[in-house]
């Protein structure tokens, strides 16, 4: 029975050895796929699991993960578009002459965490990670106190993993406040997963408590000094008595 969902996935991995003396291996990953679902495909490169660039297939341009990369290297988006055209042709050919079984949907694991330590009233970036899912079709969105948020939101493309699954990051630039609840909604294969996050900030120590702690520390410190002096005096006394004998 022909499948309703057809995915053609190609992942090329190149291992770069840094030399005989140093036992270290770098991995350059080229991830290219075309599918009949949305998004229709992806073309990207990674180095040791860090993205170098991807090609925006709609805008037909190369997008560097860091702008500095584009200053020292170059990649023509036209090459990726030609590659995608070949994949589309191959997929159409396979569909015409073969029967397919629909691939199994693997739901994502979803994690939400801040980029840095949370300080109420200070800017931070919330990160929502959807990982270990297949196929690479997913919708991710933010809510704050159950209200959809679109300002300050950005996301990555799909990051391939060695087991054939994918990961995707969704970011939210915000200023966390006490009592706020953030929700990352992830929809995959018709199922939605909501993961909640709220600022967890330790309460500041009151001035009175700080004074008590400082006082106790000073007291214990003085006790330690007195005990040391007593032990030294006893030791010297014992030594003098021994010499008298």
C-alpha positions as CSV (number, residue, x, y, z in Angstrom):
1,X,0.0,0.0,0.0
2,X,1.5,3.4,-1.0
3,X,2.4,5.5,2.0
4,X,0.7,8.9,2.6
5,X,4.0,10.3,3.9
6,X,7.2,9.7,2.0
7,X,10.5,10.9,3.2
8,X,13.9,10.6,1.5
9,X,16.7,11.3,3.9
10,X,20.4,11.5,3.1
11,X,23.1,12.2,5.7
12,X,26.8,12.2,4.8
13,X,29.4,12.1,7.5
14,X,33.1,12.8,7.0
15,X,35.7,12.1,9.6
16,X,38.7,14.4,9.7
17,X,41.7,13.1,11.6
18,X,44.0,15.7,13.1
19,X,47.1,13.4,13.0
20,X,48.8,10.2,14.1
21,X,50.2,11.7,17.3
22,X,47.0,13.0,18.7
23,X,44.1,10.5,18.8
24,X,41.3,12.9,18.0
25,X,38.6,12.7,15.4
26,X,36.5,15.6,14.1
27,X,33.3,15.0,12.3
28,X,31.9,17.1,9.4
29,X,28.3,16.3,8.8
30,X,26.3,17.2,5.7
31,X,22.6,16.7,6.3
32,X,20.4,16.9,3.2
33,X,16.8,15.7,2.9
34,X,13.7,16.2,0.7
35,X,10.2,15.1,1.7
36,X,6.6,15.6,0.6
37,X,5.8,17.1,4.0
38,X,6.4,20.6,5.3
39,X,9.2,21.7,5.4
40,X,9.9,20.2,2.1
41,X,13.6,19.7,2.8
42,X,16.9,20.9,4.3
43,X,20.5,21.4,3.4
44,X,23.0,22.1,6.2
45,X,26.5,21.4,7.4
46,X,27.7,20.7,11.0
47,X,31.2,20.4,12.5
48,X,31.4,18.3,15.7
49,X,27.6,18.8,16.1
50,X,27.9,22.6,15.8
51,X,26.1,24.1,12.9
52,X,28.2,25.9,10.3
53,X,25.5,27.0,7.9
54,X,22.2,26.0,6.3
55,X,20.6,27.1,3.0
56,X,17.2,28.9,3.2
57,X,15.5,27.1,0.4
58,X,12.6,29.7,0.2
59,X,14.9,32.8,0.1
60,X,17.6,30.9,-1.9
61,X,20.4,32.1,0.3
62,X,23.1,30.7,2.6
63,X,22.6,31.5,6.3
64,X,25.7,31.2,8.5
65,X,25.3,30.2,12.1
66,X,27.8,33.0,13.0
67,X,28.2,35.9,10.5
68,X,32.0,35.6,11.0
69,X,32.0,32.2,9.2
70,X,30.7,33.9,6.0
71,X,33.6,36.3,6.1
72,X,36.2,33.5,5.7
73,X,34.3,31.0,3.7
74,X,31.6,30.8,1.0
75,X,28.9,28.5,-0.3
76,X,26.6,29.1,-3.3
77,X,23.0,28.4,-2.5
78,X,22.4,27.4,-6.1
79,X,24.4,24.2,-5.5
80,X,22.0,23.2,-2.7
81,X,19.0,24.0,-4.8
82,X,20.3,21.8,-7.6
83,X,20.9,19.0,-5.0
84,X,17.3,19.4,-3.8
85,X,16.0,19.1,-7.3
86,X,17.8,15.8,-7.8
87,X,16.4,14.5,-4.6
88,X,12.9,15.5,-5.6
89,X,13.3,13.7,-8.9
90,X,14.6,10.6,-7.3
91,X,11.8,10.5,-4.7
92,X,9.2,10.9,-7.5
93,X,10.8,8.0,-9.4
94,X,10.9,5.8,-6.3
95,X,7.2,6.5,-5.6
96,X,6.1,5.5,-9.1
97,X,7.9,2.2,-9.2
98,X,7.8,1.0,-5.6
99,X,5.4,0.5,-2.7
100,X,6.2,2.1,0.6
101,X,5.3,1.5,4.2
102,X,4.7,4.7,6.2
103,X,7.6,5.5,8.5
104,X,6.9,5.2,12.2
105,X,6.5,8.5,14.0
106,X,8.8,9.0,16.9
107,X,7.6,11.8,19.4
108,X,10.0,14.4,20.7
109,X,11.5,14.7,24.1
110,X,11.0,18.4,25.2
111,X,13.2,20.3,27.6
112,X,12.9,24.0,28.7
113,X,15.8,25.8,30.4
114,X,17.3,29.3,30.7
115,X,20.5,30.2,28.9
116,X,22.0,31.7,32.1
117,X,21.3,31.9,35.8
118,X,18.0,33.5,36.5
119,X,17.8,36.9,38.1
120,X,14.3,38.4,38.4
121,X,14.1,41.6,36.3
122,X,17.2,40.8,34.3
123,X,17.1,39.8,30.6
124,X,17.5,36.2,29.8
125,X,16.9,33.7,27.0
126,X,14.6,30.7,27.4
127,X,15.5,27.7,25.4
128,X,13.0,25.0,24.3
129,X,14.7,21.9,22.9
130,X,12.7,19.3,21.0
131,X,14.9,16.2,20.4
132,X,15.0,12.6,19.3
133,X,11.9,13.0,17.0
134,X,11.1,11.7,13.4
135,X,10.1,12.7,10.8
136,X,11.5,16.3,10.8
137,X,8.0,17.9,10.9
138,X,7.3,19.9,14.0
139,X,5.6,23.1,15.3
140,X,7.0,24.9,18.3
141,X,5.6,28.0,20.0
142,X,5.8,30.0,23.3
143,X,3.2,31.2,25.7
144,X,3.6,33.4,28.8
145,X,0.8,33.1,31.4
146,X,-1.3,31.2,28.7
147,X,-0.9,34.1,26.2
148,X,0.8,33.4,22.9
149,X,4.2,35.1,22.5
150,X,5.8,36.0,19.2
151,X,8.1,38.9,19.9
152,X,11.6,37.9,20.7
153,X,11.1,34.4,19.4
154,X,13.6,32.6,17.0
155,X,14.3,29.0,16.1
156,X,16.9,26.9,14.4
157,X,16.6,24.5,11.5
158,X,16.6,20.8,12.1
159,X,19.7,19.3,13.6
160,X,20.4,15.6,12.6
161,X,21.6,13.0,15.1
162,X,23.6,9.9,14.4
163,X,20.6,7.6,15.0
164,X,18.6,9.3,12.2
165,X,16.3,11.4,14.5
166,X,16.3,15.2,14.7
167,X,16.5,18.1,17.2
168,X,15.3,21.7,17.0
169,X,15.7,24.7,19.3
170,X,13.2,27.4,20.0
171,X,14.4,30.6,21.8
172,X,12.6,33.4,23.6
173,X,14.3,36.6,24.8
174,X,12.5,37.7,27.9
175,X,12.8,39.4,31.3
176,X,11.6,36.8,33.9
177,X,9.4,38.0,36.7
178,X,8.1,36.3,39.9
179,X,4.8,34.5,39.3
180,X,5.2,34.1,35.5
181,X,4.7,30.7,33.8
182,X,6.1,30.0,30.4
183,X,4.9,27.2,28.2
184,X,6.6,25.7,25.2
185,X,4.1,23.9,23.0
186,X,5.5,21.3,20.6
187,X,3.2,19.7,18.0
188,X,4.4,16.5,16.2
189,X,2.3,13.9,14.3
190,X,-0.9,15.5,15.5
191,X,0.0,15.4,19.2
192,X,0.9,18.5,21.3
193,X,3.2,18.4,24.3
194,X,3.2,21.3,26.7
195,X,6.3,21.9,28.9
196,X,6.1,24.5,31.6
197,X,8.8,26.7,33.2
198,X,8.7,29.4,35.8
199,X,11.5,31.4,37.4
200,X,13.1,29.6,40.3
201,X,15.1,32.2,42.2
202,X,16.4,31.8,45.8
203,X,15.1,34.5,48.1
204,X,17.6,37.1,49.2
205,X,18.9,36.8,52.8
206,X,17.6,39.6,55.0
207,X,20.0,42.1,56.6
208,X,19.2,40.8,60.1
209,X,20.0,37.2,59.0
210,X,23.2,38.4,57.4
211,X,24.2,40.1,60.7
212,X,23.5,36.9,62.7
213,X,25.5,34.8,60.2
214,X,28.4,37.2,60.3
215,X,28.3,37.3,64.2
216,X,28.3,33.5,64.4
217,X,31.2,33.3,62.0
218,X,33.1,35.8,64.0
219,X,32.3,34.0,67.3
220,X,33.4,30.6,65.9
221,X,36.6,32.2,64.6
222,X,37.4,33.8,68.0
223,X,36.7,30.4,69.7
224,X,39.1,28.8,67.3
225,X,41.9,31.3,68.0
226,X,41.4,31.0,71.8
227,X,41.5,27.2,71.6
228,X,44.7,27.3,69.5
229,X,46.3,29.7,72.1
230,X,45.4,27.3,75.0
231,X,46.8,24.3,73.2
232,X,50.0,26.2,72.4
233,X,50.4,27.3,76.1
234,X,49.8,23.7,77.3
235,X,52.3,22.4,74.8
236,X,55.0,24.9,75.9
237,X,54.3,24.1,79.6
238,X,54.7,20.4,79.0
239,X,58.0,21.1,77.2
240,X,59.3,23.2,80.1
241,X,58.4,20.6,82.7
242,X,60.2,18.0,80.7
243,X,63.4,20.1,80.6
244,X,63.1,20.7,84.4
245,X,63.3,17.0,85.1
